[in-house]
């Protein structure tokens, strides 16, 4: 377990925020099976890739609500490119969380769907074996308060390299965009609702 203790962020209104973050972990997770409408459909569940980290947020002085109103996690995932050995696709996603409980463990996550896994790996099996690097940054009020990675140095996602190419066509998904949206509800930080104009 690698913890990254972050510097305190002091916004103009004098509230200090500190975030402890564990190194990210990732694993294969089969599609959940639900029954509905009195008729089950047969299918063989494929694997999703789940990427998560555990955070503990503290604010001083602690607000009466005992929550951090808004917290942002920026995710960076390097997946092996099956077409060119030694190269990687860099997938990114920014997830806004709201009403994050203070002084208790809470998890944040992103996911890669079975279709996206097939797109970047050419296979349906063992997506976690295709992951090279995972990193993230945590921001509160626009200020970075924590960052971590599964290996290498933090910030590897900011370095330019001819071995890493960004992909905008393979989306990392927030938990609320997956079939896991209603599962393990109290374990995860609440994702901010998307606003429609």
Rosetta blueprint (number, residue, H / E / L):
1 X L
2 X L
3 X E
4 X E
5 X E
6 X L
7 X L
8 X L
9 X E
10 X E
11 X L
12 X L
13 X L
14 X L
15 X L
16 X E
17 X E
18 X E
19 X E
20 X E
21 X E
22 X E
23 X L
24 X L
25 X E
26 X E
27 X E
28 X E
29 X E
30 X E
31 X L
32 X L
33 X L
34 X L
35 X L
36 X L
37 X L
38 X L
39 X L
40 X L
41 X L
42 X L
43 X L
44 X L
45 X L
46 X L
47 X E
48 X E
49 X E
50 X E
51 X E
52 X E
53 X E
54 X E
55 X E
56 X E
57 X E
58 X E
59 X E
60 X E
61 X L
62 X L
63 X L
64 X L
65 X L
66 X L
67 X E
68 X E
69 X E
70 X E
71 X E
72 X E
73 X E
74 X E
75 X E
76 X E
77 X E
78 X E
79 X E
80 X E
81 X L
82 X L
83 X L
84 X L
85 X L
86 X L
87 X L
88 X E
89 X E
90 X E
91 X E
92 X E
93 X E
94 X E
95 X E
96 X E
97 X E
98 X E
99 X E
100 X E
101 X E
102 X E
103 X L
104 X L
105 X E
106 X E
107 X E
108 X E
109 X E
110 X E
111 X E
112 X E
113 X L
114 X H
115 X H
116 X H
117 X H
118 X H
119 X H
120 X H
121 X H
122 X L
123 X L
124 X L
125 X L
126 X L
127 X H
128 X H
129 X H
130 X H
131 X E
132 X E
133 X E
134 X E
135 X E
136 X E
137 X E
138 X E
139 X E
140 X E
141 X L
142 X L
143 X E
144 X E
145 X E
146 X E
147 X E
148 X E
149 X E
150 X L
151 X L
152 X L
153 X L
154 X L
155 X L
156 X H
157 X H
158 X H
159 X L
160 X L
161 X L
162 X L
163 X L
164 X E
165 X E
166 X E
167 X L
168 X L
169 X L
170 X L
171 X L
172 X L
173 X E
174 X E
175 X H
176 X H
177 X H
178 X L
179 X L
180 X L
181 X L
182 X L
183 X L
184 X L
185 X H
186 X H
187 X H
188 X E
189 X L
190 X E
191 X E
192 X L
193 X L
194 X L
195 X L
196 X L
197 X L
